[in-house]
Amino acid sequence: MKRWVSSNTLGIQGMKFIDESWAPSDPTKLVVRVHAAALNFSDLLMVEDKYQVRPPRPFTPGQEVAGVIVSAPKGSGWGIGDRVASKVIWGGFSELVEVRTDMAFRVPDNITFAKAAALPVAYITSMVAFFDSTKVQPEDTVLVHAAAGGVGLAAVEIAKAIGARVIATAGSDDKLDLAREHGADVGINYHDKNWFQTVKEVTDGKGVNVIYDPVGGDIGINSLRCIARDGILLVVGFASGVITKLPANRLMLKRASAKGVYWNHDYDGAMLGEMTRKLFLMLEKGQINPVVHEGQSLENLPDAMALLQSRKTTGKVILNIPE
């Protein structure tokens, strides 16, 4: 079995591609032959030991997969040949991966493995953000940062499906055009140092009700300059590599709040099941359509990670892994 391993040398340069014999270690889990694996910024952080999850080294990174079950526990409700997608804690950048039965969900035949691999982290995170961490309403204005990335585009589509007005930020005109194609009403380049002032102008000075921030750093801090009274800042991640140190006085003056968006199958199983159900209803209605950047093979993982790190991609970077 071929897989990538993050060695004792941190970062992309410490990745090693190995081919070895392999046997399942946990009989309670599914074994899935991976046909597509999606990259996340958290993978970059994980191989640098900068993520909150720090696997013992050496380990195989990768947290979003889609493929076909080749082995399933008796009585699990799953069978050989079932098409599934799943989040995994790590281990996804491999030809085979073990998957918890409660993390997997079925993939309809009309959805490609590449698009399915984009769902378990990015889309579920946005569902949790807008339906559980807060309750986005049709009358709300939602600001989505990094709106052309995998997580950002998911947030744009879901907020628009709810009926909210969506303001998207990104770093280029092409990325803003893509965000508009997927539902954004307004696009603003956040390389403009006064982008938050533009947000206030397009909201008639009121600011935005909900801010979705997967970037962190100065983006998170300056977001509070354009938050509405009683608004909420959703802390989704730190793709910038800098943890946001929020000025509490700005929260106080706007009666605003900041809330972390985080979920875990051990604690949130029932809620995640409901989020998945809602997500597939949106899929059936054509309200969401994941953008995937294909053309990368398993062997090319370091190049794909460097591409993601460059912030030149849109949507989800996907590894295609043919059998």
C-alpha positions in Angstrom: 0.0 0.0 0.0 1.3 3.4 -0.9 1.0 6.3 1.5 2.6 9.5 2.6 4.3 9.9 6.0 5.2 13.0 7.8 8.6 12.2 9.4 10.5 13.8 12.2 11.5 16.6 9.8 8.6 19.1 10.0 6.8 20.6 7.1 6.3 19.6 3.5 10.0 18.8 3.0 9.7 16.2 5.7 7.1 14.1 3.8 8.1 10.6 2.6 6.3 8.5 0.1 6.4 4.8 1.1 5.0 1.5 -0.3 4.6 -1.2 2.3 2.4 -4.1 3.3 -0.5 -3.1 5.5 -3.2 -4.8 7.6 -6.1 -3.1 9.4 -5.5 -2.4 13.1 -9.1 -1.9 14.3 -11.8 -4.4 13.5 -14.5 -2.0 14.5 -13.7 0.3 11.6 -14.4 0.4 7.9 -11.5 -0.1 5.4 -11.9 2.3 2.5 -10.0 2.3 -0.7 -9.5 6.0 -1.3 -10.4 7.4 -4.7 -10.2 11.1 -3.8 -8.6 12.9 -0.9 -9.1 16.6 -0.2 -6.4 19.0 1.2 -7.0 21.4 4.0 -4.9 24.2 5.4 -5.0 22.3 8.7 -3.0 19.6 6.9 -0.2 22.1 6.4 -0.4 23.1 10.1 -0.4 19.5 11.2 2.8 18.5 9.3 4.4 21.5 11.0 3.2 20.6 14.5 1.2 23.8 14.6 -2.3 22.3 14.7 -4.3 21.4 17.8 -4.2 17.8 16.7 -0.6 16.5 16.9 -0.3 12.9 15.9 2.7 10.9 17.0 5.3 10.8 14.3 5.7 9.4 11.8 2.0 9.7 10.7 0.0 9.9 7.5 -1.8 13.3 7.1 -5.1 13.9 5.3 -8.5 14.4 6.8 -11.1 14.2 4.0 -11.6 11.1 1.8 -14.0 9.5 -0.5 -13.9 6.0 -1.9 -15.3 2.5 -1.7 -15.6 0.2 1.3 -13.4 -3.0 1.0 -14.1 -4.3 4.5 -16.8 -3.6 7.0 -17.6 -4.9 10.6 -20.5 -7.3 10.8 -23.7 -5.6 12.0 -22.3 -2.1 11.1 -24.9 -1.4 8.4 -22.1 -1.0 5.9 -21.2 -3.3 3.1 -18.3 -4.0 0.7 -18.7 -1.8 -2.4 -20.6 1.0 -0.6 -19.5 4.5 -1.8 -18.7 6.7 1.1 -17.0 9.9 2.2 -15.7 10.7 5.6 -13.6 12.9 7.8 -10.6 11.1 9.4 -8.5 12.5 12.2 -5.4 11.8 10.0 -4.4 9.1 7.5 -6.2 10.1 4.4 -3.3 10.6 2.0 -3.1 6.9 1.4 -4.5 4.2 -0.9 -6.3 2.6 2.0 -7.6 4.2 5.2 -9.5 3.0 8.3 -12.7 5.0 8.9 -15.0 5.1 11.9 -18.4 3.8 11.1 -20.1 6.9 12.7 -18.0 9.3 10.6 -18.8 7.9 7.2 -21.8 8.9 5.1 -23.1 7.5 1.9 -22.2 9.1 -1.5 -25.0 9.0 -4.1 -24.0 7.6 -7.5 -24.5 11.0 -9.2 -21.8 12.7 -7.1 -18.2 12.2 -8.1 -15.6 11.1 -5.5 -13.8 14.3 -6.0 -16.8 16.4 -5.1 -17.7 14.0 -2.3 -14.2 14.4 -0.7 -14.9 18.2 -0.4 -17.9 17.7 1.9 -16.8 16.1 5.2 -14.8 19.0 6.6 -15.4 22.2 4.6 -19.1 21.9 4.1 -19.9 20.3 7.5 -17.9 23.0 9.2 -20.0 25.7 7.5 -23.2 23.9 8.3 -22.2 23.7 11.9 -21.3 27.4 11.8 -24.6 28.7 10.4 -27.0 26.2 12.0 -25.5 25.4 15.4 -22.8 27.9 16.4 -25.3 30.6 15.4 -28.6 30.6 13.6 -28.3 32.6 10.4 -31.6 34.1 9.3 -32.7 35.2 5.8 -32.6 38.8 6.9 -29.0 38.6 8.0 -25.9 39.9 6.2 -23.0 37.4 6.3 -19.4 38.3 5.7 -17.3 35.4 4.4 -13.5 35.7 4.4 -11.3 33.8 2.0 -14.5 33.2 0.0 -12.9 31.4 -3.0 -11.2 28.7 -0.9 -12.8 25.4 -0.1 -14.1 26.4 3.2 -15.1 29.9 2.1 -17.0 28.8 -1.0 -18.9 26.3 1.1 -19.9 29.1 3.5 -21.0 31.4 0.6 -23.2 28.7 -0.8 -24.8 27.7 2.5 -25.4 31.2 3.7 -27.0 32.0 0.3 -29.1 28.8 0.5 -30.5 30.1 3.8 -31.4 33.4 2.1 -28.9 35.7 3.7 -27.1 38.6 1.9 -23.5 37.5 1.4 -20.5 39.7 1.3 -17.3 37.9 0.2 -13.7 38.9 0.6 -10.8 37.4 -1.4 -7.4 38.4 -2.7 -8.0 38.8 -6.4 -10.7 39.8 -8.9 -10.9 36.3 -10.3 -11.5 34.8 -6.9 -14.2 37.4 -6.2 -15.9 36.6 -9.5 -15.9 32.9 -8.5 -17.5 33.8 -5.1 -20.2 35.8 -6.9 -20.9 32.8 -9.2 -21.6 30.8 -6.1 -24.0 33.3 -4.5 -22.0 36.2 -3.1 -23.9 39.5 -3.5 -20.9 41.7 -3.0 -17.2 41.1 -3.5 -14.4 43.0 -1.7 -10.6 42.6 -2.1 -9.1 42.3 1.4 -5.7 43.5 0.1 -7.3 46.9 0.2 -6.3 48.1 3.7 -9.7 49.8 4.1 -11.8 46.8 3.1 -13.7 46.9 6.4 -14.7 50.5 5.6 -16.1 49.2 2.3 -18.1 46.6 4.2 -19.6 49.4 6.3 -20.5 51.4 3.2 -22.3 48.6 1.4 -24.3 47.9 4.6 -25.3 51.6 5.0 -23.1 51.9 8.1 -24.8 49.1 10.0 -22.1 46.4 9.6 -22.6 42.7 9.2 -24.6 40.4 11.5 -22.4 37.3 11.1 -18.7 37.1 10.2 -17.2 33.8 9.0 -13.4 33.9 9.5 -11.2 31.0 8.6 -8.1 33.3 8.2 -7.4 34.8 11.6 -4.6 37.3 12.3 -5.3 40.9 11.3 -8.4 39.8 9.2 -10.1 38.7 12.4 -9.1 41.8 14.3 -10.2 44.2 11.6 -13.5 42.3 11.2 -14.7 43.8 14.4 -14.5 47.2 12.8 -17.4 46.3 10.6 -19.5 44.0 12.8 -23.1 45.1 13.5 -24.6 45.7 16.9 -25.3 42.3 18.5 -23.3 40.6 15.7 -21.2 37.5 16.0 -17.7 36.7 14.8 -17.3 33.0 14.0 -13.7 31.9 14.5 -13.3 29.1 12.0 -9.6 28.7 11.6 -6.2 30.4 11.2 -5.2 29.9 7.6 -2.9 32.9 7.9 -0.9 31.0 10.5 -1.6 33.7 13.1 -4.1 33.2 16.0 -6.4 36.2 16.3 -6.0 38.2 19.5 -9.4 39.9 19.6 -9.7 43.4 21.2 -12.4 42.8 23.8 -13.3 46.5 23.9 -14.7 46.3 20.3 -16.8 43.4 21.2 -18.1 45.3 24.2 -19.0 48.5 22.3 -21.0 46.6 19.7 -22.5 44.1 22.2 -21.0 41.6 19.9 -19.7 38.1 20.6 -17.0 35.8 19.2 -17.6 32.1 19.1 -15.3 29.2 18.0 -16.6 26.8 15.4 -15.5 23.3 16.3 -17.1 19.9 16.2 -16.2 16.4 17.2 -18.0 13.1 16.5 -17.4 11.9 20.1 -19.6 14.8 21.4 -21.6 16.0 18.5 -22.8 12.8 16.7 -26.5 13.6 16.7 -26.0 17.2 15.7 -23.6 16.2 12.9 -26.1 13.7 11.6 -28.7 16.4 11.3 -26.1 18.7 9.6 -25.4 16.0 7.0 -29.1 15.5 6.4 -29.6 19.2 5.8 -26.5 19.3 3.6 -27.7 16.6 1.3 -31.1 18.3 0.9 -29.2 21.4 -0.3 -27.3 19.1 -2.7 -30.5 17.6 -4.1 -31.9 21.1 -4.6 -28.8 22.2 -6.5 -28.0 24.9 -3.9 -24.5 23.8 -3.4 -21.9 22.6 -6.0 -18.4 22.1 -4.6 -15.6 23.5 -6.7 -12.7 21.1 -6.9 -9.2 21.6 -8.2 -8.3 18.2 -9.7 -5.3 16.9 -11.7 -3.1 16.0 -8.7 -2.2 12.4 -8.0 -1.2 10.8 -4.7 2.4 10.8 -5.8 2.2 14.6 -6.2 1.1 15.4 -2.7 4.0 17.7 -1.8 3.3 19.8 -4.9 -0.4 19.9 -4.1 0.4 21.1 -0.6 2.7 23.7 -1.9 0.0 24.9 -4.3 -2.5 25.2 -1.5 0.1 27.0 0.6 0.6 29.5 -2.2 -3.0 30.6 -1.9 -3.3 30.5 -5.7 -6.0 27.8 -5.8 -9.7 28.1 -5.6 -12.1 25.6 -4.1 -10.8 22.3 -2.8 -7.5 20.8 -3.9 -8.1 17.1 -4.6 -5.8 14.1 -5.0 -7.2 11.6 -7.5 -6.2 8.1 -6.6 -7.3 5.5 -9.2 -7.4 1.9 -8.1 
